Every structure is written in C-alpha cells, then in structure tokens.
Amino acid sequence: MIDETDYPGFWVRFIANIIDFILLTLVVHLPLGLALGAIGLGAGITNEEFTSPSIVAQLIPMFVTIGLFVTCWSKWQATPGKMVFKLKVVDTKTNEKATALRYLGRYFSYIASNITLGIGYLFIVFRKDKQALHDLISGTRVIYSKK
C-alpha cells in the first residue's frame, strides 16, 4: 500500500508530464493558436522583426499555461497528468496544500530544471525524497495522495 510518505519516482512523474503536455497542446495551445491566427494576431511571427501582434500571440498562450498550472495546483494540488497517478504537489514543510504564490514559484522554478539540460529533473532519481531541482527551489514536493 502506498501512503503519503512514499514519493513517486522519475518515470511516474515523467509520464504524468507527458500527459499534461499532450492535453495542454490539444486542448489549449492548438485551439488558441488557431483562434489567434484567425483574428490576425499570429501574423508576423515568421517575419524577421517581431511585431506587436506577434508578441501578443506568444504571450497569451504563455499566460494561459501559467494560469492553468497554478490553478490546477491551487485547486486540486495536481495537474491532470498527476491526477492519473493519484499524485499531489504539496508544501515541503507541511505536506499540505501550498499557497498559490508558492505554486507560481514552482512554475517559474521549472526554468532551473530546464536550463540545466534536464539535470534538475534527474535529482528525482538520486534523492531519497524524490525532489527535483524545481521542487527544492520552490519548497514543494510531489507525493501520493491517500484519496
């Protein structure tokens, strides 16, 4: 039986992230990209100069993505991919729901895991508590949910 002190390993979290990526692409980015293109906000992205509409077309999906992740973590403590495996993201000190600000920090902490060419994610493999670099920076951890 898995309890909240058992931490999900690298592959479970990796597959959960793949699920999130696929859902985000199909449900958010593809329709949003088509809609922005249809109203002309996608124009200019391939030009050598960035135009105001092309900058807006890139910022809107970014802000929607940040909002979705922070909302999912704040409301359910998990994204859909993590829900599939009954995982939840919690505050490291309390093992309870973190604040929205901490979840926002977690999202931006992914930058550190990514700019290290993914080495930040490999922390999960070597740490007993299975925290990735972005978990350590933001003060969060991923655990199995009892529910």
Secondary structure, 3 states (H helix, E strand, C coil): CCCCCCCCCHHHHHHHHHHHHHHHHHHHHHHHHHHHHHCCCCCCCCCCCCCHHHHHHHHHHHHHHHHHHHHHHHHHCCCHHHHHCCEEEEECCCCCCCCHHHHHHHHHHHHHHHHCCCHHHHHHHHCCCCCCHHHHHHCEEEEECCC
